[in-house]
Amino acid sequence: MALGLEAKKLIVKEVNEVASEALSVAVAEYRGMEVADMTRLRVQARQQGVYLKVIRNTLAKRALQGTKFEDIEPALTGPLVYGFSIDAPGGAARLFKDFAKESKVLKVTALSIGNGLMGPEKLDAVASLPTRDEALAKLLATFKAPVSKFVRTINEVPTKFVRVLSAIKDAK
């Protein structure tokens, strides 16, 4: 069933708003995918905080205009599913990578984290980007390391003194 002009405008507006807020986008070809598999993909996307949308490429090109993902336009050919990462930059790439292991039909065709078009060979790199919580944990560990090393160093002075006294006591 064909969409009317108003419905198309609503879709373009919705995708544009999501793309404006998203951290990254991953695009995958789903040719030959069964409905049950697509439903599972949508469920996993909802659980992982990824906005998933299947729309016509012409509408996607219009929706991505004026966003940081408009450079992905040359890769928009064929039946595509668009995954926008809302919470973590690697969310959509991680979703497609994990799902492609189960379904041999899904093929990632393009990725972008807002600084240019990336090909499918960069999937592993983008998928391995940490989530916000992981990045904060690594940052906190980095801040904590010098302080804990300093405390251990300060603690070594009295410990060595006690060992020396104990050695003198044992010698006498």
C-alpha positions as CSV (number, residue, x, y, z in Angstrom):
1,M,0.0,0.0,0.0
2,A,1.4,3.3,-1.0
3,L,2.1,6.0,1.5
4,G,0.5,9.4,1.1
5,L,2.5,12.6,1.2
6,E,1.5,13.5,4.7
7,A,2.6,10.0,6.0
8,K,5.9,10.4,4.2
9,K,6.5,13.8,5.8
10,L,5.8,12.3,9.2
11,I,8.3,9.5,8.6
12,V,10.9,11.9,7.4
13,K,10.4,14.2,10.4
14,E,10.5,11.3,12.9
15,V,13.7,9.9,11.4
16,N,15.3,13.3,11.2
17,E,14.6,14.0,14.9
18,V,16.1,10.6,15.9
19,A,19.1,11.1,13.6
20,S,19.7,14.6,15.1
21,E,19.9,13.0,18.6
22,A,21.7,9.8,17.7
23,L,25.3,9.0,18.4
24,S,25.8,6.7,15.4
25,V,24.0,5.0,12.6
26,A,24.5,1.5,11.1
27,V,22.8,0.5,7.8
28,A,22.3,-3.2,6.9
29,E,20.8,-5.0,3.9
30,Y,18.1,-7.4,5.0
31,R,17.3,-9.0,1.6
32,G,15.9,-12.5,2.1
33,M,15.3,-12.1,5.9
34,E,12.2,-13.8,7.2
35,V,9.5,-11.9,9.2
36,A,10.3,-13.8,12.4
37,D,14.0,-12.9,12.2
38,M,13.1,-9.2,11.6
39,T,10.8,-9.3,14.7
40,R,13.6,-10.8,16.8
41,L,16.0,-8.0,15.5
42,R,13.4,-5.4,16.5
43,V,13.0,-6.9,20.0
44,Q,16.7,-6.9,20.5
45,A,17.0,-3.4,19.3
46,R,14.4,-2.2,21.7
47,Q,16.2,-3.9,24.6
48,Q,19.6,-2.4,23.6
49,G,18.3,1.2,23.1
50,V,18.7,1.2,19.3
51,Y,16.1,2.9,17.1
52,L,15.5,0.6,14.2
53,K,13.6,1.6,11.1
54,V,12.9,0.2,7.6
55,I,12.2,3.0,5.2
56,R,12.6,3.8,1.6
57,N,16.1,5.1,0.8
58,T,14.7,8.3,-0.8
59,L,12.9,9.1,2.4
60,A,16.0,8.3,4.4
61,K,18.1,10.6,2.3
62,R,15.7,13.4,3.0
63,A,15.5,12.6,6.7
64,L,19.3,12.6,7.0
65,Q,19.8,16.0,5.4
66,G,21.0,18.5,7.9
67,T,22.2,15.9,10.3
68,K,25.8,14.7,11.0
69,F,24.9,11.5,9.0
70,E,24.1,13.0,5.6
71,D,27.5,11.8,4.3
72,I,26.1,8.2,4.4
73,E,23.9,8.9,1.4
74,P,26.1,7.2,-1.3
75,A,25.7,3.8,0.5
76,L,21.9,3.9,0.5
77,T,21.0,1.4,-2.1
78,G,18.9,-1.8,-1.8
79,P,16.5,-2.9,0.9
80,L,18.0,-1.4,4.1
81,V,17.3,-1.3,7.8
82,Y,18.6,1.7,9.6
83,G,19.8,1.4,13.2
84,F,20.4,4.6,15.2
85,S,22.4,4.3,18.4
86,I,20.8,6.5,21.1
87,D,22.7,5.5,24.3
88,A,26.0,4.2,23.1
89,P,28.0,4.9,19.9
90,G,28.5,1.3,19.2
91,G,25.0,0.1,20.0
92,A,23.6,-0.3,16.5
93,A,26.8,-1.8,15.1
94,R,27.0,-4.3,18.1
95,L,23.3,-5.2,17.5
96,F,23.9,-5.9,13.8
97,K,27.2,-7.7,14.4
98,D,25.6,-10.0,16.9
99,F,22.5,-10.6,14.9
100,A,24.5,-11.3,11.7
101,K,26.1,-14.3,13.5
102,E,22.6,-15.9,13.9
103,S,21.2,-14.7,10.5
104,K,23.5,-15.1,7.6
105,V,21.2,-12.9,5.5
106,L,21.8,-9.5,7.3
107,K,24.8,-7.7,5.9
108,V,26.0,-4.4,7.2
109,T,26.7,-2.0,4.3
110,A,27.6,1.3,6.0
111,L,28.4,2.9,9.3
112,S,28.8,6.4,10.6
113,I,29.6,7.9,13.9
114,G,29.1,11.5,12.6
115,N,32.5,12.0,11.0
116,G,32.2,10.3,7.6
117,L,31.0,7.2,5.9
118,M,32.6,4.0,7.0
119,G,32.4,0.7,5.2
120,P,31.4,-2.7,6.7
121,E,35.1,-3.5,7.4
122,K,34.9,-1.0,10.3
123,L,32.0,-2.9,12.0
124,D,34.2,-4.6,14.6
125,A,35.9,-1.3,15.5
126,V,32.6,0.6,15.9
127,A,30.9,-2.3,17.7
128,S,33.7,-2.4,20.3
129,L,33.2,1.2,21.3
130,P,32.4,1.3,25.0
131,T,29.0,2.2,26.4
132,R,28.7,5.3,28.5
133,D,29.0,3.3,31.7
134,E,32.0,1.4,30.5
135,A,33.7,4.6,29.4
136,L,33.0,6.2,32.8
137,A,34.4,3.1,34.6
138,K,37.6,3.2,32.6
139,L,37.9,7.0,33.2
140,L,37.4,6.5,36.9
141,A,40.0,3.7,37.0
142,T,42.4,6.0,35.2
143,F,41.9,8.7,37.8
144,K,42.1,6.2,40.7
145,A,45.3,4.5,39.6
146,P,47.8,7.2,40.6
147,V,46.2,7.9,43.9
148,S,46.2,4.2,44.9
149,K,49.8,3.8,43.8
150,F,50.7,6.9,45.9
151,V,48.9,5.4,48.9
152,R,50.8,2.1,48.5
153,T,54.1,3.9,48.3
154,I,53.4,5.9,51.4
155,N,52.4,2.7,53.2
156,E,55.6,1.0,52.3
157,V,57.7,3.3,54.4
158,P,56.3,2.2,57.8
159,T,56.1,-1.4,56.6
160,K,59.8,-1.5,55.7
161,F,60.6,0.1,59.0
162,V,58.7,-2.7,60.9
163,R,60.4,-5.4,58.8
164,V,63.8,-4.0,59.6
165,L,63.0,-3.9,63.3
166,S,61.7,-7.5,63.1
167,A,64.8,-8.6,61.4
168,I,67.0,-6.9,64.1
169,K,64.9,-8.6,66.8
170,D,65.2,-12.0,65.2
171,A,69.0,-11.5,64.8
172,K,69.4,-10.8,68.5
